[in-house]
Amino acid sequence: MRRYFGRKLAIYALTFVVAVTLNWLIPRFMPGDPVLRMLTRTSVSNPEAIAPMRAYYENVFGLDVPLWKQYLKYWVELFQGNLGVSVWLFPAPVADVIVDAVPYTLALLLPSILLSWWAGNKVGALAARRKWLDNTALPVSYALTATPYMWLGILLAWGLGIVAGLFPVAGGYSFEMRPEWSWAFVGSLAQHWFLPFLSLFLVAFGGWAIGMRNLIIYELEADYANYLAALGAPRRLIRRYAFRNALLPQLTGLALQLGVLVAGALVTEIVFAYPGLGHLILQAIQNQDFFLLQGVFLFIVIGVLAANFLIDIVYVLVDPRTRTGMQGAT
């Protein structure tokens, strides 16, 4: 088992290095100059002041050295927890800006991923053995999983927000309120959270339901299921074994779909002007804020890699074949 997790850690470490390197390179291929952006924002009227101000901003952003030195400095400061200074919210540190937005994104991602996976598996398993549910849930699931996140978000905002007036369609809380620990503020947070959450939940739910329904049908026709039925085993017991075996591919699918789910959450945040990491990415692109863009992508990379590693651990715990294979390898 140590050898197995050692190989996994080595793979994740290599992936992290490659992802961080690309994360550092991609913003630098973007058109525009963050220093020129800062100079334009200050509206300097004296031409003689432009040169010293440019030198100052290049020094602050670390752009006054060759690219290879910038890359090495980026790694050194990364391990020190310094992600640089934001151009958009100058002189706020990038880490502080991200910390303020992370709770909103996590509040969308964690419930939508976990609840959609659980509910989709349950409904898919029921649809595989109840024809009336299969005839209704399957078409709905196909429609949901084929719907882009942002399109469904726009439909929900229009139907439940603008037409019905049940939920707000923009922001993380009421613009008339300030963040505080009160029931009124928590209620406002929940109202603004519901539509983005529902958009993510419904699209992911459809995919999990379809996958589990097909897997259950396959498992119920497998040799072990027919053998148990021939021995007179209760139908409920056979279905329980089929559900357990069908969960394993769904667990693997969860790891593979994490990147898609995170991307969907970021797009959904933009649709609803939700103040999470997706909103930061949009603002960073519009304001040519390389450093904020790097910081957000870095957080996403670390989060996805950590979640995949946790799923690998869970897979070993729930699948005895994996443990048996590791013991045979040793």
C-alpha positions as CSV (number, residue, x, y, z in Angstrom):
1,M,0.0,0.0,0.0
2,R,2.9,2.4,0.7
3,R,4.3,1.7,-2.8
4,Y,0.9,2.4,-4.3
5,F,0.4,5.7,-2.5
6,G,4.0,6.6,-3.1
7,R,3.5,6.3,-6.9
8,K,0.3,8.3,-6.6
9,L,2.0,11.1,-4.7
10,A,4.8,11.2,-7.3
11,I,2.3,11.4,-10.1
12,Y,0.4,14.2,-8.4
13,A,3.6,16.1,-7.6
14,L,4.6,15.9,-11.2
15,T,1.1,17.1,-12.3
16,F,1.3,19.9,-9.8
17,V,4.7,21.1,-11.2
18,V,3.4,21.0,-14.8
19,A,0.2,22.7,-13.9
20,V,1.9,25.5,-11.9
21,T,4.3,26.1,-14.8
22,L,1.5,26.4,-17.3
23,N,-0.4,28.5,-14.8
24,W,2.6,30.9,-14.8
25,L,3.1,30.9,-18.6
26,I,-0.5,31.3,-19.9
27,P,-1.2,34.8,-18.4
28,R,2.0,36.0,-19.9
29,F,0.8,35.1,-23.4
30,M,-2.3,37.3,-22.9
31,P,-2.3,40.6,-24.8
32,G,-1.9,43.7,-22.7
33,D,0.4,45.1,-20.1
34,P,-0.6,45.3,-16.4
35,V,1.9,48.1,-15.8
36,L,0.4,50.2,-18.6
37,R,-3.0,49.4,-17.1
38,M,-1.9,50.9,-13.8
39,L,-0.5,54.0,-15.5
40,T,-3.7,54.5,-17.4
41,R,-5.7,54.2,-14.2
42,T,-3.7,56.8,-12.4
43,S,-4.2,59.4,-15.3
44,V,-0.8,60.9,-14.9
45,S,-0.6,64.3,-16.6
46,N,3.1,64.9,-16.2
47,P,5.1,63.0,-18.9
48,E,8.2,63.1,-16.7
49,A,6.4,61.1,-14.0
50,I,5.5,58.2,-16.2
51,A,9.0,56.6,-16.4
52,P,9.6,56.5,-12.6
53,M,6.1,55.3,-12.0
54,R,6.6,52.5,-14.6
55,A,9.8,51.5,-12.9
56,Y,8.0,51.5,-9.5
57,Y,5.1,49.2,-10.7
58,E,7.5,46.9,-12.6
59,N,9.4,46.5,-9.3
60,V,6.3,45.9,-7.3
61,F,5.0,43.3,-9.7
62,G,8.4,41.7,-10.2
63,L,8.5,42.4,-13.9
64,D,11.9,44.2,-13.9
65,V,13.9,41.0,-14.1
66,P,14.2,38.4,-17.0
67,L,11.5,35.8,-17.4
68,W,13.6,32.9,-16.0
69,K,14.2,34.9,-12.8
70,Q,10.5,35.7,-12.6
71,Y,9.7,32.0,-12.9
72,L,12.2,31.0,-10.1
73,K,11.0,33.9,-7.9
74,Y,7.4,32.7,-8.5
75,W,8.3,29.3,-7.0
76,V,10.1,30.7,-4.1
77,E,7.3,33.1,-3.2
78,L,4.7,30.4,-3.8
79,F,6.2,28.2,-1.0
80,Q,6.2,31.3,1.2
81,G,2.5,31.9,0.6
82,N,3.0,35.1,-1.4
83,L,0.9,35.1,-4.6
84,G,1.8,38.7,-5.5
85,V,-0.2,41.9,-5.6
86,S,-3.5,42.3,-7.5
87,V,-3.6,44.8,-10.3
88,W,-7.4,45.1,-10.2
89,L,-7.5,45.8,-6.5
90,F,-4.1,47.3,-6.0
91,P,-2.4,47.2,-3.5
92,A,-4.4,44.3,-2.1
93,P,-2.5,41.0,-1.9
94,V,-3.8,38.3,-4.2
95,A,-4.0,35.8,-1.3
96,D,-6.4,38.1,0.6
97,V,-8.6,38.6,-2.5
98,I,-8.9,34.9,-3.1
99,V,-9.6,34.1,0.6
100,D,-12.6,36.4,0.5
101,A,-14.0,34.6,-2.6
102,V,-13.3,31.0,-1.7
103,P,-16.1,30.5,0.8
104,Y,-18.7,31.4,-1.9
105,T,-17.3,29.0,-4.4
106,L,-17.0,26.2,-1.9
107,A,-20.5,26.8,-0.7
108,L,-21.6,26.1,-4.3
109,L,-19.3,23.3,-5.2
110,L,-19.4,21.0,-2.2
111,P,-23.2,20.7,-1.8
112,S,-23.9,20.5,-5.5
113,I,-21.2,17.9,-6.2
114,L,-22.0,15.7,-3.2
115,L,-25.8,16.0,-3.3
116,S,-26.1,15.5,-7.1
117,W,-23.8,12.4,-6.9
118,W,-25.8,10.9,-4.1
119,A,-29.3,11.8,-5.5
120,G,-28.4,10.9,-9.1
121,N,-27.1,7.4,-8.0
122,K,-30.2,6.8,-5.9
123,V,-32.7,7.8,-8.7
124,G,-30.7,6.0,-11.4
125,A,-30.7,2.8,-9.3
126,L,-34.5,3.1,-8.8
127,A,-35.1,3.9,-12.5
128,A,-33.2,0.7,-13.5
129,R,-35.9,-1.5,-11.8
130,R,-39.0,0.6,-12.0
131,K,-40.3,1.1,-15.5
132,W,-42.6,4.1,-14.7
133,L,-39.6,6.0,-13.2
134,D,-37.3,5.0,-16.0
135,N,-39.8,6.3,-18.6
136,T,-39.9,9.7,-16.8
137,A,-36.5,10.2,-15.2
138,L,-34.4,9.0,-18.1
139,P,-35.7,11.6,-20.7
140,V,-35.4,14.4,-18.0
141,S,-31.9,13.3,-17.1
142,Y,-30.8,13.3,-20.7
143,A,-32.2,16.8,-21.1
144,L,-30.5,18.1,-18.0
145,T,-27.1,16.6,-18.6
146,A,-27.1,18.0,-22.2
147,T,-27.9,21.5,-21.0
148,P,-24.9,23.8,-20.6
149,Y,-24.5,25.2,-17.1
150,M,-24.8,28.8,-18.1
151,W,-27.9,28.3,-20.2
152,L,-29.7,26.5,-17.4
153,G,-28.6,29.3,-15.1
154,I,-30.0,31.9,-17.4
155,L,-33.3,30.0,-17.6
156,L,-33.6,29.6,-13.9
157,A,-32.7,33.3,-13.3
158,W,-35.4,34.3,-15.8
159,G,-38.1,31.9,-14.7
160,L,-37.7,31.8,-10.9
161,G,-36.0,35.2,-10.5
162,I,-37.4,37.7,-13.0
163,V,-40.8,36.2,-13.8
164,A,-41.8,34.5,-10.5
165,G,-39.7,36.9,-8.4
166,L,-38.9,34.1,-5.9
167,F,-35.1,34.5,-5.8
168,P,-32.6,37.3,-6.5
169,V,-30.6,36.9,-9.7
170,A,-27.3,38.7,-8.9
171,G,-24.8,39.0,-6.1
172,G,-23.9,36.9,-3.1
173,Y,-26.2,38.9,-0.7
174,S,-28.5,41.9,-0.8
175,F,-26.8,45.1,-2.0
176,E,-28.5,46.9,0.9
177,M,-26.8,44.8,3.5
178,R,-23.3,44.5,4.9
179,P,-21.7,41.2,5.9
180,E,-22.5,40.5,9.6
181,W,-23.4,37.6,11.8
182,S,-27.2,37.9,11.8
183,W,-30.2,35.8,10.7
184,A,-31.2,38.4,8.2
185,F,-27.8,38.3,6.5
186,V,-27.7,34.5,6.5
187,G,-31.1,34.4,4.9
188,S,-30.0,36.8,2.2
189,L,-27.0,34.5,1.6
190,A,-29.2,31.5,1.2
191,Q,-31.6,33.3,-1.2
192,H,-28.7,34.4,-3.5
193,W,-27.1,31.0,-3.2
194,F,-30.1,28.8,-4.2
195,L,-30.3,29.5,-8.0
196,P,-26.6,29.0,-8.7
197,F,-26.6,25.8,-6.6
198,L,-29.8,24.5,-8.4
199,S,-28.2,25.1,-11.8
200,L,-25.1,23.1,-10.9
201,F,-27.1,20.4,-9.1
202,L,-29.5,19.7,-11.9
203,V,-26.9,19.4,-14.7
204,A,-24.7,17.0,-12.6
205,F,-27.7,15.1,-11.3
206,G,-28.8,14.1,-14.8
207,G,-25.4,12.7,-15.7
208,W,-25.1,10.6,-12.5
209,A,-28.7,9.3,-12.9
210,I,-28.1,8.1,-16.4
211,G,-24.7,6.5,-15.5
212,M,-26.1,4.6,-12.5
213,R,-29.2,3.4,-14.4
214,N,-27.1,1.9,-17.1
215,L,-24.6,0.3,-14.7
216,I,-27.3,-1.3,-12.6
217,I,-28.9,-2.8,-15.7
218,Y,-25.5,-4.2,-16.7
219,E,-24.8,-5.6,-13.2
220,L,-28.2,-7.2,-12.9
221,E,-27.4,-9.2,-16.1
222,A,-23.9,-10.2,-15.0
223,D,-23.0,-13.8,-14.3
224,Y,-22.8,-13.4,-10.5
225,A,-26.4,-11.9,-10.5
226,N,-27.8,-14.8,-12.5
227,Y,-25.9,-17.3,-10.3
228,L,-27.3,-15.8,-7.1
229,A,-30.8,-15.8,-8.7
230,A,-30.4,-19.5,-9.6
231,L,-29.4,-20.3,-6.0
232,G,-32.7,-18.6,-4.8
233,A,-31.1,-15.5,-3.3
234,P,-33.5,-12.7,-2.5
235,R,-34.0,-10.1,-5.2
236,R,-33.2,-7.4,-2.7
237,L,-29.8,-9.0,-1.9
238,I,-28.9,-9.2,-5.6
239,R,-29.8,-5.6,-6.2
240,R,-27.7,-4.6,-3.2
241,Y,-24.6,-6.3,-4.6
242,A,-25.3,-4.7,-8.0
243,F,-25.6,-1.3,-6.5
244,R,-22.3,-1.7,-4.6
245,N,-20.5,-2.8,-7.8
246,A,-22.1,0.0,-9.8
247,L,-20.9,2.6,-7.3
248,L,-17.2,1.9,-8.1
249,P,-17.3,3.3,-11.7
250,Q,-19.4,6.2,-10.5
251,L,-16.7,7.0,-7.9
252,T,-14.1,6.9,-10.7
253,G,-16.4,9.2,-12.8
254,L,-16.6,11.6,-9.9
255,A,-12.8,12.0,-10.0
256,L,-12.8,12.5,-13.7
257,Q,-15.7,15.0,-13.7
258,L,-14.3,17.2,-11.0
259,G,-12.6,19.6,-13.5
260,V,-15.8,19.8,-15.5
261,L,-17.9,20.5,-12.4
262,V,-15.4,23.2,-11.2
263,A,-15.5,24.9,-14.6
264,G,-19.3,24.8,-14.6
265,A,-19.3,26.4,-11.2
266,L,-17.1,29.2,-12.4
267,V,-19.3,29.9,-15.4
268,T,-22.4,29.8,-13.2
269,E,-20.9,32.4,-10.9
270,I,-20.4,34.7,-13.8
271,V,-24.0,34.3,-14.9
272,F,-25.3,35.2,-11.5
273,A,-22.6,37.7,-10.7
274,Y,-21.8,35.5,-7.7
275,P,-18.7,36.8,-5.8
276,G,-16.7,33.6,-6.0
277,L,-13.6,32.5,-8.0
278,G,-15.4,32.7,-11.3
279,H,-16.2,36.4,-10.7
280,L,-12.5,36.9,-9.9
281,I,-11.4,35.2,-13.1
282,L,-13.7,37.5,-15.1
283,Q,-12.4,40.6,-13.4
284,A,-8.8,39.5,-13.7
285,I,-9.2,39.0,-17.5
286,Q,-10.9,42.3,-17.9
287,N,-8.3,44.2,-15.9
288,Q,-5.3,42.2,-17.2
289,D,-4.5,41.1,-13.7
290,F,-2.0,38.3,-14.3
291,F,-1.3,37.7,-10.7
292,L,-4.9,37.3,-9.6
293,L,-5.5,35.0,-12.5
294,Q,-2.4,32.9,-11.5
295,G,-3.6,32.8,-7.9
296,V,-7.2,31.6,-8.8
297,F,-5.9,29.0,-11.2
298,L,-3.4,27.8,-8.6
299,F,-6.1,27.4,-6.0
300,I,-8.3,25.5,-8.5
301,V,-5.4,23.2,-9.4
302,I,-4.6,22.4,-5.8
303,G,-8.2,21.8,-5.0
304,V,-8.8,19.4,-7.9
305,L,-5.6,17.5,-7.2
306,A,-6.4,17.2,-3.5
307,A,-9.9,16.0,-4.2
308,N,-8.7,13.4,-6.7
309,F,-6.2,12.1,-4.2
310,L,-8.9,11.8,-1.6
311,I,-11.1,9.9,-4.1
312,D,-8.1,7.5,-4.7
313,I,-7.9,6.8,-1.0
314,V,-11.7,6.2,-0.8
315,Y,-11.5,3.9,-3.8
316,V,-8.9,1.7,-2.0
317,L,-11.2,1.6,1.1
318,V,-14.4,0.6,-0.7
319,D,-13.0,-1.7,-3.4
320,P,-11.5,-4.9,-1.9
321,R,-10.0,-5.9,-5.3
322,T,-7.7,-2.9,-5.1
323,R,-6.4,-3.9,-1.7
324,T,-6.0,-7.5,-2.8
325,G,-4.0,-6.4,-5.9
326,M,-1.7,-4.3,-3.8
327,Q,-1.1,-7.1,-1.4
328,G,-0.3,-9.4,-4.3
329,A,2.1,-6.9,-5.8
330,T,4.0,-6.7,-2.5
